[in-house]
Amino acid sequence: MSLPLEMRAVVFERPGSFAVRTVPMPRPKPGHALVRVHASMVCATDRKILAGKFAGTVFPHVPGHEFSGVIVELGPDARGPSPGTRVGVEVHVGCGQCARCREGLYNLCLNYGKVETGHAHIGFTIPGGLAQYASVPVAALHELPDGVTIEDGAWTDNLGVALWALERGRVASGERIAVVGPGAIGLCAAQLARALGARVMLFGHGERLARAARFADETSEDPSSRFGTFDAVIEFAGTADAARDAIRLARRGGRVVLGGATGQGVELSGLDLSTIVRGQLDVLGSLANPTRVSARALPYLASGKVDVRDLTTHHFPLERFAEAWDTFVERRDGAIRVMLHPQEK
C-alpha cells in the first residue's frame, strides 16, 4: 500500500493555541507500528497538555492518547500484530530496564520522558493519535477482540485505567462499592465493578449523574448520608472535595483508591487524619494502567458487560476539531467523551 507523504493532524502549536494542519507523514521507528487512526477522543488531560502543565511535552505537539486504528506497517525490529490488525492503544510504555518497569509498573518508569531509553508517554512526550496516522510502540498496542468495534476500541486505555483502580482496591464479588465521579473513567469503573460482582453506588451531581444511573445499582448527590458505609471507594473526580468524601465514605477497615487528581495543584485539607488512622483505612493512589491491565479489561467490552457506546456522546471529523474541543470543554449537550474520526472528511 502506497502511503502519502503528508497527513492532517491536530497540532498544539504553543500553550493555549491549536490548529488542524498538514504535517509530514510519520514513518514507524524501530519497535513501532504505523497505525491508521480511525477513532480518537478528547480527554480532560488534553486541556492540561494544551495549557503547558506537562513538563515532558514539547511544542509544537500532536496530542491524542485515547485512540484506535489499523496497523498498516511495522518498523524495524518490531515484533507485534501484523498489518491489517485492528488495535487499541494504551498510553504508557516504560524503558523496561528500571526498577519500576521490572516490577511491571511502567507507568512509574524512572526514565520518564527519555525517548533514548525507550520510554514513551503517547500523546504526551511523543506524538499521539489526534491525527490520520501515528507511530506507536508495539508494546502499547492491544488487538481488539471480535465483537469490539474499532470506535469502541478507542476506550482501551480508559478501561485499563478503571480496572487498575479496582485491582488496587481489591474489589471483590459481593462487596459494596462507591464510585465518586460520574465521568468517563468513573463510569467505566462502575461497570467493571458490577461485572466483578460488586454492588455499586455512584456519587455525583446534576444531569451527568442522571444520565449515568443505568451504569450503577444506586446513585446519590449526597455522600454525607452514606459516610462509613462502603467496603471500597473509587474516586475519579479529581477534586479535593471528592477525595475527602471518598475517604469518609469507606467503612472502618475499608479501602479508598484516589485516581482523579493526576495533575499538580489539588491539595487535601480539612480532613481529620483520625478518620484514616482510627478507621484503619487503606488509602491508595492509582495512576494509569500498568502490567498490561488493558488486555484484561477488553474482554469485558467484548462480552457486553461494559458499554461505552453511550459514553461516546459526540462525533466529529478531524477538521472540525475546534468545534469538538468546545463541545467537550463546555460539556455541551451533556458531553462525556467527544470522538474524532480522522479518516472522515
Helices and strands as residue ranges (DSSP letters): E 6-14, E 17-24, E 32-42, H 44-50, E 67-74, E 86-89, E 92-93, H 99-102, G 106-108, G 115-117, E 120-121, E 133-137, G 138-140, E 141-143, G 152-155, H 156-168, E 176-180, H 184-195, E 199-203, H 206-211, G 213-215, E 218-220, G 223-226, E 230-235, H 240-249, E 250-258, H 274-277, E 282-285, H 293-303, G 309-311, E 312-317, G 318-320, H 321-329, G 332-334, E 337-341
